[in-house]
């Protein structure tokens, strides 16, 4: 008897991140956007970045200037993005992250304009994926 697995959109996205993490060499533009998406997930996930997640949930934009939040982003962009799990994606998708909070986090932590644009594109892609229908169920945010 074959084993059955139920894959969710979070599993598929996590697998996409893991496949990218295995790639050697330079990344093309789309792959950079995918990597930025994984970095955003890890940066906002309570399991990987507690201080950043807490600041986002509380809406405390002043905390984005702290050394802890900056260090969490640095670790996320350097190596932790490769460790993103489906549960991390699901957790972040359930947090109601307002665009102004994301923009403030982005401006505070990422000084390079080109990199910020990549992250903005990744954020738009992630939000679309969070709100995609899965098995005919539409996700609605308040």
Secondary structure, DSSP 4 states (H G I P E B T S, - for coil): --------HHHHHHHHHHHHHH--S---HHHHHHHHHHHHHHHH-TTT-HHHHHHHHHT-GGGGGSHHHHHHHHHHHHTGGGG--HHHHHHHHHS---HHHHHHHHHHH---HHHHHHHHHHHHHHHHHHTS-BTTBPP---
